[in-house]
Amino acid sequence: MSNEVIKKARILENNLPAINSVTEGYEIRYRIISEDKNRTSHWSPIFLVKPEFTYVPGTIHHTKAGDVSTVAWNSVEIKKGSTLIKEALSYDVWVKWDRDDSGDWAYRSRVETSSISLITPSTYTKDGVVQGSPPNRLSVEIYLKGFPISRDTTFLRVYQGGPWTV
């Protein structure tokens, strides 16, 4: 016979894992444990919870001082309908250096701010081959924090910037 008091648990969004950029949702599973926490337990199947979020970006800017390029952007608003849920705190940054010849995209880092400073390198890669001259252009793509870190889908991409002359 089932218990008349149904136990409920609420998981806050900030306690969820990073959103899966491939499945475009949160992969969730739970565990049911006996009251004595020792006799039996059972894991649920994995459920995919797809949030109905809208990502609202602002503007992206590039400035250059010497060999340092700074890219800054407005914090992305995460909304459900017209209600603001929160502003994004973490971003994955991808960069591409080139000389008008389609250099390679490379993952730079995950940042906890809405800007990044990049030193112009002395070389860049094109099709996996290091080019002997310094780049003269910079492009960036900014993604919301997700897992896996990848450019294979545009689901979490919120900004594209460039190419800018460096």
Number of C-alpha atoms within 10 A of each C-alpha: 3 5 6 6 6 6 6 5 5 5 7 7 9 7 7 11 12 16 20 19 23 16 14 17 17 19 17 13 11 11 10 11 13 11 9 7 9 8 8 10 11 10 10 10 11 11 12 14 13 13 11 11 15 16 19 15 17 12 12 18 12 21 13 16 9 8 10 14 19 14 19 16 18 17 20 22 19 19 16 14 10 9 11 14 14 12 15 19 14 17 24 21 22 19 19 22 27 24 17 12 10 13 23 16 19 14 15 14 13 18 15 13 14 17 17 17 13 14 13 19 13 10 13 21 20 16 10 10 10 12 16 10 13 16 22 16 19 22 19 23 19 21 23 24 22 21 15 12 17 15 18 9 11 11 16 21 19 16 18 14 17 16 16 15 16 21
